[in-house]
Amino acid sequence: MTTAFNQLQVGDHAQISGFKDVPEAYRNRLMSLGLIPGTPFVVQHRAPLGDPVAILIRGFRLSLRSHEAEGLLVDRL
């Protein structure tokens, strides 16, 4: 089931399914960080105020701010 990135909780396993309403340059930036459709990840940590969110993807930990990840569509696994 496709959902928005900000709906995920700590410990959730998910997979990037695509992007929504994101300019091409910004989509390319996200993809350069390893956020490529089909890539699985785990939500590891959420800061006390909810921002940023740390995920484990491709063997490294990546922190994303909510506004950076709002264009990501994900599927829970």
Biopython code that builds the backbone (N, CA, C, O; Angstrom):
import numpy as np
from Bio.PDB.StructureBuilder import StructureBuilder

atoms = [
    (1, "MET", "N", (0.837, -1.175, 0.000)),
    (1, "MET", "CA", (0.000, 0.000, 0.000)),
    (1, "MET", "C", (0.889, 1.248, 0.000)),
    (1, "MET", "O", (1.723, 1.405, 0.892)),
    (2, "THR", "N", (0.730, 2.105, -0.951)),
    (2, "THR", "CA", (1.541, 3.313, -1.067)),
    (2, "THR", "C", (1.071, 4.360, -0.063)),
    (2, "THR", "O", (-0.125, 4.610, 0.090)),
    (3, "THR", "N", (2.039, 4.962, 0.612)),
    (3, "THR", "CA", (1.756, 5.973, 1.614)),
    (3, "THR", "C", (2.823, 7.060, 1.561)),
    (3, "THR", "O", (3.822, 6.921, 0.855)),
    (4, "ALA", "N", (2.615, 8.121, 2.292)),
    (4, "ALA", "CA", (3.592, 9.206, 2.362)),
    (4, "ALA", "C", (4.681, 8.841, 3.376)),
    (4, "ALA", "O", (4.417, 8.134, 4.349)),
    (5, "PHE", "N", (5.876, 9.315, 3.148)),
    (5, "PHE", "CA", (7.009, 9.029, 4.025)),
    (5, "PHE", "C", (6.731, 9.444, 5.464)),
    (5, "PHE", "O", (7.104, 8.730, 6.394)),
    (6, "ASN", "N", (6.085, 10.582, 5.658)),
    (6, "ASN", "CA", (5.874, 11.102, 7.013)),
    (6, "ASN", "C", (4.874, 10.277, 7.830)),
    (6, "ASN", "O", (4.701, 10.549, 9.018)),
    (7, "GLN", "N", (4.217, 9.286, 7.239)),
    (7, "GLN", "CA", (3.297, 8.409, 7.960)),
    (7, "GLN", "C", (4.002, 7.226, 8.614)),
    (7, "GLN", "O", (3.385, 6.483, 9.377)),
    (8, "LEU", "N", (5.294, 7.044, 8.321)),
    (8, "LEU", "CA", (6.048, 5.914, 8.861)),
    (8, "LEU", "C", (6.454, 6.161, 10.308)),
    (8, "LEU", "O", (6.692, 7.300, 10.712)),
    (9, "GLN", "N", (6.530, 5.082, 11.083)),
    (9, "GLN", "CA", (6.940, 5.130, 12.477)),
    (9, "GLN", "C", (8.299, 4.448, 12.633)),
    (9, "GLN", "O", (8.729, 3.702, 11.753)),
    (10, "VAL", "N", (8.973, 4.707, 13.755)),
    (10, "VAL", "CA", (10.253, 4.072, 14.043)),
    (10, "VAL", "C", (10.060, 2.553, 14.032)),
    (10, "VAL", "O", (9.118, 2.034, 14.631)),
    (11, "GLY", "N", (10.956, 1.855, 13.348)),
    (11, "GLY", "CA", (10.893, 0.401, 13.232)),
    (11, "GLY", "C", (10.192, -0.091, 11.985)),
    (11, "GLY", "O", (10.294, -1.272, 11.654)),
    (12, "ASP", "N", (9.480, 0.780, 11.280)),
    (12, "ASP", "CA", (8.801, 0.376, 10.049)),
    (12, "ASP", "C", (9.797, 0.051, 8.950)),
    (12, "ASP", "O", (10.789, 0.755, 8.760)),
    (13, "HIS", "N", (9.519, -1.016, 8.236)),
    (13, "HIS", "CA", (10.283, -1.393, 7.044)),
    (13, "HIS", "C", (9.458, -0.930, 5.853)),
    (13, "HIS", "O", (8.246, -1.143, 5.805)),
    (14, "ALA", "N", (10.115, -0.301, 4.903)),
    (14, "ALA", "CA", (9.404, 0.220, 3.736)),
    (14, "ALA", "C", (10.316, 0.184, 2.518)),
    (14, "ALA", "O", (11.494, -0.162, 2.608)),
    (15, "GLN", "N", (9.751, 0.544, 1.398)),
    (15, "GLN", "CA", (10.467, 0.566, 0.122)),
    (15, "GLN", "C", (10.021, 1.806, -0.643)),
    (15, "GLN", "O", (8.838, 2.146, -0.651)),
    (16, "ILE", "N", (10.965, 2.476, -1.281)),
    (16, "ILE", "CA", (10.645, 3.648, -2.091)),
    (16, "ILE", "C", (9.818, 3.181, -3.285)),
    (16, "ILE", "O", (10.228, 2.273, -4.009)),
    (17, "SER", "N", (8.653, 3.800, -3.493)),
    (17, "SER", "CA", (7.838, 3.415, -4.645)),
    (17, "SER", "C", (7.818, 4.488, -5.729)),
    (17, "SER", "O", (7.482, 4.200, -6.878)),
    (18, "GLY", "N", (8.176, 5.722, -5.375)),
    (18, "GLY", "CA", (8.206, 6.775, -6.386)),
    (18, "GLY", "C", (8.216, 8.152, -5.753)),
    (18, "GLY", "O", (8.496, 8.312, -4.565)),
    (19, "PHE", "N", (7.903, 9.142, -6.574)),
    (19, "PHE", "CA", (7.913, 10.534, -6.143)),
    (19, "PHE", "C", (6.599, 11.187, -6.567)),
    (19, "PHE", "O", (5.999, 10.798, -7.569)),
    (20, "LYS", "N", (6.158, 12.179, -5.797)),
    (20, "LYS", "CA", (4.935, 12.902, -6.166)),
    (20, "LYS", "C", (5.222, 14.395, -6.230)),
    (20, "LYS", "O", (5.826, 14.955, -5.315)),
    (21, "ASP", "N", (4.801, 15.021, -7.278)),
    (21, "ASP", "CA", (4.899, 16.481, -7.430)),
    (21, "ASP", "C", (6.251, 17.052, -7.023)),
    (21, "ASP", "O", (6.329, 18.028, -6.277)),
    (22, "VAL", "N", (7.318, 16.427, -7.527)),
    (22, "VAL", "CA", (8.672, 16.861, -7.183)),
    (22, "VAL", "C", (9.365, 17.357, -8.453)),
    (22, "VAL", "O", (9.359, 16.658, -9.466)),
    (23, "PRO", "N", (9.956, 18.543, -8.415)),
    (23, "PRO", "CA", (10.700, 19.011, -9.596)),
    (23, "PRO", "C", (11.831, 18.037, -9.945)),
    (23, "PRO", "O", (12.398, 17.386, -9.067)),
    (24, "GLU", "N", (12.139, 17.951, -11.206)),
    (24, "GLU", "CA", (13.140, 16.989, -11.664)),
    (24, "GLU", "C", (14.480, 17.164, -10.960)),
    (24, "GLU", "O", (15.106, 16.172, -10.586)),
    (25, "ALA", "N", (14.933, 18.389, -10.771)),
    (25, "ALA", "CA", (16.225, 18.628, -10.113)),
    (25, "ALA", "C", (16.212, 18.097, -8.678)),
    (25, "ALA", "O", (17.195, 17.513, -8.224)),
    (26, "TYR", "N", (15.114, 18.298, -7.972)),
    (26, "TYR", "CA", (15.019, 17.814, -6.601)),
    (26, "TYR", "C", (14.917, 16.292, -6.565)),
    (26, "TYR", "O", (15.512, 15.655, -5.696)),
    (27, "ARG", "N", (14.168, 15.701, -7.502)),
    (27, "ARG", "CA", (14.086, 14.242, -7.602)),
    (27, "ARG", "C", (15.460, 13.652, -7.843)),
    (27, "ARG", "O", (15.811, 12.634, -7.246)),
    (28, "ASN", "N", (16.246, 14.280, -8.718)),
    (28, "ASN", "CA", (17.604, 13.801, -8.978)),
    (28, "ASN", "C", (18.473, 13.888, -7.727)),
    (28, "ASN", "O", (19.319, 13.023, -7.499)),
    (29, "ARG", "N", (18.272, 14.923, -6.918)),
    (29, "ARG", "CA", (19.012, 15.071, -5.664)),
    (29, "ARG", "C", (18.678, 13.930, -4.705)),
    (29, "ARG", "O", (19.572, 13.338, -4.100)),
    (30, "LEU", "N", (17.395, 13.628, -4.570)),
    (30, "LEU", "CA", (16.989, 12.518, -3.710)),
    (30, "LEU", "C", (17.554, 11.196, -4.208)),
    (30, "LEU", "O", (18.001, 10.366, -3.417)),
    (31, "MET", "N", (17.533, 11.006, -5.515)),
    (31, "MET", "CA", (18.063, 9.765, -6.079)),
    (31, "MET", "C", (19.573, 9.671, -5.881)),
    (31, "MET", "O", (20.101, 8.572, -5.709)),
    (32, "SER", "N", (20.274, 10.797, -5.903)),
    (32, "SER", "CA", (21.722, 10.769, -5.671)),
    (32, "SER", "C", (22.047, 10.383, -4.227)),
    (32, "SER", "O", (23.153, 9.927, -3.938)),
    (33, "LEU", "N", (21.081, 10.566, -3.322)),
    (33, "LEU", "CA", (21.263, 10.145, -1.927)),
    (33, "LEU", "C", (20.949, 8.658, -1.735)),
    (33, "LEU", "O", (21.088, 8.136, -0.629)),
    (34, "GLY", "N", (20.527, 7.973, -2.802)),
    (34, "GLY", "CA", (20.225, 6.552, -2.728)),
    (34, "GLY", "C", (18.748, 6.244, -2.626)),
    (34, "GLY", "O", (18.373, 5.081, -2.477)),
    (35, "LEU", "N", (17.902, 7.254, -2.702)),
    (35, "LEU", "CA", (16.450, 7.068, -2.594)),
    (35, "LEU", "C", (15.869, 6.773, -3.970)),
    (35, "LEU", "O", (15.193, 7.604, -4.576)),
    (36, "ILE", "N", (16.151, 5.573, -4.440)),
    (36, "ILE", "CA", (15.758, 5.136, -5.777)),
    (36, "ILE", "C", (14.565, 4.190, -5.650)),
    (36, "ILE", "O", (14.566, 3.317, -4.782)),
    (37, "PRO", "N", (13.542, 4.347, -6.503)),
    (37, "PRO", "CA", (12.394, 3.437, -6.434)),
    (37, "PRO", "C", (12.824, 1.968, -6.408)),
    (37, "PRO", "O", (13.677, 1.539, -7.185)),
    (38, "GLY", "N", (12.211, 1.211, -5.493)),
    (38, "GLY", "CA", (12.529, -0.201, -5.322)),
    (38, "GLY", "C", (13.520, -0.471, -4.203)),
    (38, "GLY", "O", (13.746, -1.631, -3.857)),
    (39, "THR", "N", (14.116, 0.564, -3.627)),
    (39, "THR", "CA", (15.115, 0.404, -2.577)),
    (39, "THR", "C", (14.442, 0.295, -1.210)),
    (39, "THR", "O", (13.683, 1.182, -0.819)),
    (40, "PRO", "N", (14.722, -0.806, -0.471)),
    (40, "PRO", "CA", (14.141, -0.956, 0.869)),
    (40, "PRO", "C", (14.928, -0.155, 1.905)),
    (40, "PRO", "O", (16.114, 0.123, 1.724)),
    (41, "PHE", "N", (14.244, 0.211, 3.000)),
    (41, "PHE", "CA", (14.899, 0.911, 4.103)),
    (41, "PHE", "C", (14.121, 0.662, 5.391)),
    (41, "PHE", "O", (13.002, 0.151, 5.371)),
    (42, "VAL", "N", (14.744, 1.037, 6.516)),
    (42, "VAL", "CA", (14.129, 0.905, 7.837)),
    (42, "VAL", "C", (14.177, 2.265, 8.514)),
    (42, "VAL", "O", (15.210, 2.934, 8.482)),
    (43, "VAL", "N", (13.082, 2.681, 9.124)),
    (43, "VAL", "CA", (13.065, 3.925, 9.892)),
    (43, "VAL", "C", (13.718, 3.614, 11.235)),
    (43, "VAL", "O", (13.203, 2.806, 12.007)),
    (44, "GLN", "N", (14.864, 4.262, 11.514)),
    (44, "GLN", "CA", (15.617, 3.967, 12.729)),
    (44, "GLN", "C", (15.338, 4.916, 13.878)),
    (44, "GLN", "O", (15.277, 4.488, 15.030)),
    (45, "HIS", "N", (15.171, 6.175, 13.591)),
    (45, "HIS", "CA", (15.062, 7.150, 14.674)),
    (45, "HIS", "C", (14.283, 8.375, 14.206)),
    (45, "HIS", "O", (14.375, 8.789, 13.050)),
    (46, "ARG", "N", (13.528, 8.935, 15.118)),
    (46, "ARG", "CA", (12.827, 10.187, 14.850)),
    (46, "ARG", "C", (13.200, 11.129, 15.989)),
    (46, "ARG", "O", (13.084, 10.765, 17.159)),
    (47, "ALA", "N", (13.644, 12.330, 15.656)),
    (47, "ALA", "CA", (14.046, 13.310, 16.668)),
    (47, "ALA", "C", (12.864, 13.630, 17.585)),
    (47, "ALA", "O", (11.712, 13.430, 17.198)),
    (48, "PRO", "N", (13.138, 14.126, 18.801)),
    (48, "PRO", "CA", (12.058, 14.389, 19.760)),
    (48, "PRO", "C", (10.912, 15.236, 19.223)),
    (48, "PRO", "O", (9.759, 15.001, 19.586)),
    (49, "LEU", "N", (11.192, 16.203, 18.378)),
    (49, "LEU", "CA", (10.113, 17.015, 17.809)),
    (49, "LEU", "C", (9.644, 16.493, 16.455)),
    (49, "LEU", "O", (8.870, 17.154, 15.762)),
    (50, "GLY", "N", (10.124, 15.285, 16.073)),
    (50, "GLY", "CA", (9.668, 14.644, 14.849)),
    (50, "GLY", "C", (10.480, 14.939, 13.610)),
    (50, "GLY", "O", (10.198, 14.397, 12.541)),
    (51, "ASP", "N", (11.476, 15.783, 13.732)),
    (51, "ASP", "CA", (12.245, 16.181, 12.552)),
    (51, "ASP", "C", (13.694, 16.418, 12.959)),
    (51, "ASP", "O", (13.911, 17.238, 13.851)),
    (52, "PRO", "N", (14.686, 15.782, 12.390)),
    (52, "PRO", "CA", (14.661, 14.916, 11.215)),
    (52, "PRO", "C", (14.357, 13.452, 11.563)),
    (52, "PRO", "O", (14.187, 13.083, 12.725)),
    (53, "VAL", "N", (14.298, 12.648, 10.515)),
    (53, "VAL", "CA", (14.067, 11.213, 10.632)),
    (53, "VAL", "C", (15.294, 10.509, 10.067)),
    (53, "VAL", "O", (15.765, 10.844, 8.980)),
    (54, "ALA", "N", (15.810, 9.529, 10.813)),
    (54, "ALA", "CA", (16.969, 8.758, 10.354)),
    (54, "ALA", "C", (16.488, 7.419, 9.812)),
    (54, "ALA", "O", (15.697, 6.728, 10.454)),
    (55, "ILE", "N", (16.970, 7.059, 8.627)),
    (55, "ILE", "CA", (16.640, 5.769, 8.026)),
    (55, "ILE", "C", (17.929, 5.015, 7.725)),
    (55, "ILE", "O", (18.975, 5.623, 7.499)),
    (56, "LEU", "N", (17.849, 3.699, 7.722)),
    (56, "LEU", "CA", (18.960, 2.851, 7.316)),
    (56, "LEU", "C", (18.651, 2.384, 5.907)),
    (56, "LEU", "O", (17.689, 1.649, 5.686)),
    (57, "ILE", "N", (19.470, 2.812, 4.949)),
    (57, "ILE", "CA", (19.257, 2.500, 3.537)),
    (57, "ILE", "C", (20.599, 2.177, 2.894)),
    (57, "ILE", "O", (21.561, 2.928, 3.050)),
    (58, "ARG", "N", (20.665, 1.081, 2.185)),
    (58, "ARG", "CA", (21.880, 0.671, 1.473)),
    (58, "ARG", "C", (23.102, 0.615, 2.382)),
    (58, "ARG", "O", (24.215, 0.912, 1.948)),
    (59, "GLY", "N", (22.898, 0.234, 3.644)),
    (59, "GLY", "CA", (24.015, 0.059, 4.565)),
    (59, "GLY", "C", (24.519, 1.324, 5.234)),
    (59, "GLY", "O", (25.535, 1.277, 5.927)),
    (60, "PHE", "N", (23.851, 2.447, 5.054)),
    (60, "PHE", "CA", (24.262, 3.665, 5.755)),
    (60, "PHE", "C", (23.040, 4.364, 6.327)),
    (60, "PHE", "O", (21.905, 4.143, 5.906)),
    (61, "ARG", "N", (23.321, 5.210, 7.299)),
    (61, "ARG", "CA", (22.246, 5.948, 7.972)),
    (61, "ARG", "C", (22.093, 7.314, 7.321)),
    (61, "ARG", "O", (23.061, 8.064, 7.190)),
    (62, "LEU", "N", (20.874, 7.630, 6.915)),
    (62, "LEU", "CA", (20.573, 8.880, 6.237)),
    (62, "LEU", "C", (19.511, 9.619, 7.033)),
    (62, "LEU", "O", (18.472, 9.050, 7.367)),
    (63, "SER", "N", (19.770, 10.894, 7.339)),
    (63, "SER", "CA", (18.787, 11.721, 8.045)),
    (63, "SER", "C", (18.122, 12.657, 7.048)),
    (63, "SER", "O", (18.786, 13.307, 6.240)),
    (64, "LEU", "N", (16.807, 12.711, 7.120)),
    (64, "LEU", "CA", (16.012, 13.545, 6.219)),
    (64, "LEU", "C", (15.087, 14.439, 7.024)),
    (64, "LEU", "O", (14.476, 13.994, 7.996)),
    (65, "ARG", "N", (14.985, 15.662, 6.633)),
    (65, "ARG", "CA", (13.990, 16.560, 7.220)),
    (65, "ARG", "C", (12.645, 16.258, 6.549)),
    (65, "ARG", "O", (12.598, 15.763, 5.423)),
    (66, "SER", "N", (11.579, 16.560, 7.245)),
    (66, "SER", "CA", (10.239, 16.261, 6.730)),
    (66, "SER", "C", (9.980, 16.925, 5.388)),
    (66, "SER", "O", (9.414, 16.305, 4.488)),
    (67, "HIS", "N", (10.389, 18.182, 5.245)),
    (67, "HIS", "CA", (10.138, 18.871, 3.980)),
    (67, "HIS", "C", (10.970, 18.286, 2.848)),
    (67, "HIS", "O", (10.592, 18.416, 1.684)),
    (68, "GLU", "N", (12.109, 17.635, 3.165)),
    (68, "GLU", "CA", (12.917, 16.993, 2.135)),
    (68, "GLU", "C", (12.265, 15.701, 1.655)),
    (68, "GLU", "O", (12.372, 15.341, 0.483)),
    (69, "ALA", "N", (11.601, 15.017, 2.552)),
    (69, "ALA", "CA", (11.037, 13.710, 2.233)),
    (69, "ALA", "C", (9.562, 13.746, 1.876)),
    (69, "ALA", "O", (8.991, 12.698, 1.573)),
    (70, "GLU", "N", (8.922, 14.907, 1.898)),
    (70, "GLU", "CA", (7.480, 14.950, 1.663)),
    (70, "GLU", "C", (7.092, 14.524, 0.252)),
    (70, "GLU", "O", (5.936, 14.166, 0.026)),
    (71, "GLY", "N", (8.008, 14.551, -0.694)),
    (71, "GLY", "CA", (7.713, 14.137, -2.054)),
    (71, "GLY", "C", (7.926, 12.653, -2.299)),
    (71, "GLY", "O", (7.697, 12.173, -3.408)),
    (72, "LEU", "N", (8.366, 11.911, -1.268)),
    (72, "LEU", "CA", (8.602, 10.478, -1.418)),
    (72, "LEU", "C", (7.326, 9.679, -1.188)),
    (72, "LEU", "O", (6.584, 9.932, -0.240)),
    (73, "LEU", "N", (7.085, 8.728, -2.053)),
    (73, "LEU", "CA", (6.012, 7.753, -1.852)),
    (73, "LEU", "C", (6.671, 6.423, -1.476)),
    (73, "LEU", "O", (7.661, 6.027, -2.091)),
    (74, "VAL", "N", (6.132, 5.741, -0.480)),
    (74, "VAL", "CA", (6.728, 4.498, -0.013)),
    (74, "VAL", "C", (5.664, 3.424, 0.144)),
    (74, "VAL", "O", (4.478, 3.717, 0.293)),
    (75, "ASP", "N", (6.115, 2.173, 0.106)),
    (75, "ASP", "CA", (5.266, 1.016, 0.385)),
    (75, "ASP", "C", (5.777, 0.364, 1.652)),
    (75, "ASP", "O", (6.962, 0.048, 1.755)),
    (76, "ARG", "N", (4.890, 0.158, 2.624)),
    (76, "ARG", "CA", (5.290, -0.578, 3.836)),
    (76, "ARG", "C", (5.529, -2.035, 3.482)),
    (76, "ARG", "O", (4.802, -2.623, 2.681)),
    (77, "LEU", "N", (6.545, -2.600, 4.082)),
    (77, "LEU", "CA", (6.839, -4.029, 3.860)),
    (77, "LEU", "C", (6.442, -4.857, 5.072)),
    (77, "LEU", "O", (6.614, -6.076, 5.071)),
]
sb = StructureBuilder()
sb.init_structure("model")
sb.init_model(0)
sb.init_chain("A")
sb.init_seg("    ")
for serial, (resi, resn, name, xyz) in enumerate(atoms, 1):
    if name == "N":
        sb.init_residue(resn, " ", resi, " ")
    sb.init_atom(name, np.array(xyz, "f"), 0.0, 1.0, " ", f" {name:<3s}", serial, name[0])
structure = sb.get_structure()
